[in-house]
Amino acid sequence: MMFDTRRIATAVGEDVVKVYDKADGRQWDCGPGADLEEGATGPAAVEKVRIKDGYMVEGRKSGVVAAWSC
């Protein structure tokens, strides 16, 4: 889990990062597994996540590192 002044990002062994907006209470999934249908197998699980000033970086168990604007 990581947070900045506006958002909280969590990843607990899932294939997506869940992002929560503290200001308006919205929640959404971010990452390549976010568009998969229920029950579909996605990319490797997220191991590390960092968020700051509207940007998020995730590291997966497979060694893949991705950066997102959120």
N, C-alpha and C positions, 0 to 999 in steps of 0.2 A: 504494500500500500504506500502511496505517496500523495501529497497534496500541495497545492500552491494557494494563492490568495482567493481563487475563485472555484477551483475544481479539485475533486478527489478521484484518484485512479486506483483501481484494485485489480489484482490478478491472482487468483488462488488456484493454480494448476489447471486453468481453463485455456481454451484456444483463442480467447478474446480478452480484451481489457475492458472492464466496466468503468465508465466515466460518469461521475455525478457532479452536477452543477449546483454549488451551494447557494447561489443567488436566486435561482428560479425553481429549484427542485427537480429539474429534468435529469434523466438517466439514459445513456445509450451505450452500445457496444462498439468498440473500435478495434480494428485489426482485420486481417484477411479472413478469419473465421466468422466475422459478423454477418456475412451474407448467406451463410450456409443454412439449409433447412434443418429443422429439428431432427436430431438423431444422426446427422451426417458427420463423418469423420473429417476434422479440420487439420490445420497445421499443428506442429508440436506445441506443447503447453508453454505458456508464458512463465518465465522464471523471475525476471526483474522488470520493474516499470518505474519510470521517472517522469514527472510532469512539472512544467514551469512555464509561466507566461504564455499559455496557449499551445505549447509544443509538448509532445509526449514521445519518449523513446522506450522501446520494449526489447527485451532480450529473451530468446526462446531456448528451450533445452536442446534444440537441434543446432544451436550456434548462430541462428539467424538474428540479426539486429535490424530493427526498423524504426523510422522516425515518422511521426504523424503530426499534422496540425489539427488542433481540436478547439 
